[in-house]
Amino acid sequence: MAIRCASAIERALEWTVDYTHQREAFGRPIAGFQNTRFKLAEVKTEAVVCRTFVDRCIEMHKDGGLTADDAAIAKLYTTELLCRVVDDCLQLFGGYGYMWEFPIARAYADARMSRIAGGTSEIMKEIISRTLTPE
Ligand SMILES: Cc1cc2nc3c(=O)[nH]c(=O)nc-3n(C[C@H](O)[C@H](O)[C@H](O)COP(=O)(O)OP(=O)(O)OC[C@H]3O[C@@H](n4cnc5c(N)ncnc54)[C@H](O)[C@@H]3O)c2cc1C
């Protein structure tokens, strides 16, 4: 699920970069507005940090060292992040973001599933919280 979310975040960013450079409002591409550029910069930052942690989890898994709480952290973080990122990206599509013809709309609906399927966010927090006991 974490790998899927890291990929979905990167794809949502690609779609949004493409769209914001094509779509014009007030005589210029919406990618020219500071709000758009800053929002895309935030999403890029989150995508890179997310990918770095997920890649580290893959390495730990390959070495046999990925613990249940590491996996729960990956699942909780990436699924919650995906929902936030897709929501931010969809906003930049305006009304088209709500149309099924645009893949960002499908991504928005699909992202919501990830916080439930494979174990809910609340259960991930239960698993993580069990590690938080005094030494
Ligand atoms: C698209 C999709 C695909 C799925 N695919 C599969 C699959 O292939 N194989 C499979 O086995 N299952 C699958 N599931 C089921 C999925 O794993 C469960 O939906 C998920 O684990 C939540 O269980 P539940 O639906 O019974 O919700 P419930 O357990 O009824 O939870 C309802 C709410 O109560 C909260 N809650 C429950 N227990 C606690 C607790 N102890 N503390 C705090 N809050 C709690 C939950 O977080 C949630 O918010 C899929 C679900 C979806 C949506």
The ligand as an ORCA input file, in Angstrom:
! r2SCAN-3c Opt
* xyz 0 1
  C     -11.343     -1.469     -1.491
  C     -11.170     -2.438     -0.378
  C     -10.484     -3.625     -0.612
  C     -10.328     -4.570      0.409
  N      -9.658     -5.710      0.124
  C      -9.537     -6.645      1.075
  C      -8.869     -7.875      0.813
  O      -8.394     -8.112     -0.293
  N      -8.774     -8.801      1.791
  C      -9.320     -8.577      3.022
  O      -9.206     -9.443      3.890
  N      -9.951     -7.413      3.305
  C     -10.080     -6.448      2.375
  N     -10.725     -5.264      2.649
  C     -11.314     -5.083      3.976
  C     -10.455     -4.139      4.826
  O      -9.270     -4.753      5.270
  C     -11.353     -3.681      5.979
  O     -12.395     -2.878      5.427
  C     -10.549     -2.873      6.993
  O      -9.593     -3.670      7.665
  C     -11.485     -2.246      8.054
  O     -12.297     -3.232      8.609
  P     -13.892     -3.020      8.626
  O     -14.332     -2.593      7.270
  O     -14.476     -4.257      9.213
  O     -14.109     -1.786      9.572
  P     -14.369     -1.828     11.143
  O     -13.377     -2.743     11.791
  O     -15.830     -2.050     11.377
  O     -13.983     -0.337     11.501
  C     -14.914      0.751     11.440
  C     -14.260      1.967     12.084
  O     -13.946      1.674     13.446
  C     -12.572      1.894     13.684
  N     -12.032      0.926     14.617
  C     -12.193     -0.423     14.597
  N     -11.483     -0.991     15.589
  C     -10.865      0.012     16.250
  C     -10.005      0.081     17.376
  N      -9.595     -1.025     18.026
  N      -9.571      1.282     17.778
  C      -9.951      2.398     17.143
  N     -10.771      2.417     16.080
  C     -11.218      1.242     15.632
  C     -11.905      1.727     12.320
  O     -10.646      2.397     12.287
  C     -12.942      2.356     11.414
  O     -12.797      3.765     11.419
  C     -10.874     -4.310      1.673
  C     -11.540     -3.089      1.915
  C     -11.689     -2.163      0.913
  C     -12.407     -0.856      1.199
*
